[in-house]
């Protein structure tokens, strides 16, 4: 399994315009074969900072994603949205396991 973790940054005033574009990208990506998760999350402390998390079954699935039309559409919006800083890393990971809750509750 491949895990992509990182962040992108855009001017906070562009968030309203970016949300529907990011939503479309995530929804289409989630529908791709072997996409296990695809998330953009706004940072609650830093306006304009978007955390990215993706999980893919394997490298061929990620390669197909990198060549998909919706990814090229997403990238074509970066200049107008002011997305300049982008830092993402790919990690190869094993099978997931649960953490032991330390606060008396467990999220499912």
C-alpha positions in Angstrom: 0.0 0.0 0.0 1.2 3.5 -0.7 0.4 6.4 1.6 0.8 10.0 0.4 1.0 12.6 3.1 1.7 16.3 2.8 0.2 19.7 2.3 -0.5 22.4 -0.2 -0.8 26.1 0.5 -2.9 28.8 -1.1 -4.0 32.3 -0.2 -6.8 32.1 2.4 -8.9 34.4 0.3 -9.0 31.8 -2.5 -10.4 29.0 -0.3 -14.0 29.6 -1.3 -13.0 29.1 -5.0 -10.8 26.2 -4.2 -13.3 24.1 -2.2 -15.5 23.0 -5.1 -12.4 22.2 -7.2 -10.8 20.2 -4.4 -14.1 18.4 -3.8 -14.4 17.4 -7.4 -10.8 16.1 -7.4 -11.3 14.1 -4.3 -14.7 12.6 -5.4 -13.4 11.5 -8.8 -10.1 10.2 -7.3 -12.1 8.2 -4.6 -13.9 6.5 -7.5 -10.6 5.3 -9.1 -9.8 1.6 -8.9 -7.4 0.9 -6.0 -7.9 4.3 -4.4 -8.4 3.5 -0.7 -8.7 7.1 0.6 -8.3 10.6 -0.8 -8.7 13.6 1.6 -8.1 17.3 1.6 -8.4 18.9 5.1 -8.2 22.6 6.0 -5.9 23.4 8.8 -7.8 24.9 11.7 -4.8 27.0 12.8 -3.3 28.2 9.5 -5.7 29.6 6.9 -4.8 28.5 3.4 -3.0 25.4 4.5 -4.5 22.2 3.2 -3.4 18.8 4.5 -3.4 16.0 1.9 -3.8 12.2 2.6 -4.1 9.6 -0.1 -3.9 5.8 0.1 -3.4 3.7 -3.0 -3.3 -0.1 -3.3 -0.1 -0.2 -5.3 2.2 1.8 -7.7 0.3 0.9 -10.9 -2.8 2.4 -9.4 -0.9 5.6 -8.4 0.6 5.7 -11.9 -2.9 5.6 -13.5 -4.0 8.4 -11.1 -1.0 10.5 -12.2 -2.1 10.1 -15.8 -5.8 10.7 -15.2 -7.6 13.6 -16.9 -9.0 14.9 -13.6 -5.5 15.2 -12.2 -4.5 17.3 -15.1 -7.6 19.5 -14.7 -6.8 20.0 -11.0 -3.2 21.0 -11.8 -4.5 23.5 -14.4 -6.3 25.4 -11.7 -3.3 25.9 -9.4 -2.2 29.2 -10.9 -5.6 30.8 -10.7 -6.1 29.5 -7.1 -2.6 30.7 -6.1 -1.4 27.2 -5.2 2.4 27.6 -5.1 3.7 25.7 -2.2 3.1 21.9 -2.5 4.9 19.3 -0.4 3.8 15.7 -0.7 5.7 12.5 0.2 4.9 8.9 -0.8 5.4 6.1 1.8 5.3 2.4 1.3 3.4 0.9 4.2 2.3 -2.5 5.4 -1.0 -3.7 6.6 -2.9 -1.3 8.9 -3.4 -2.0 12.6 -5.5 -0.3 15.3 -3.9 1.9 17.9 -4.7 1.3 21.5 -6.9 4.2 22.8 -5.3 6.1 25.6 -8.2 8.4 26.5 -10.9 5.8 27.1 -12.5 6.1 23.7 -12.0 4.7 20.3 -12.9 6.2 16.9 -14.1 3.8 14.3 
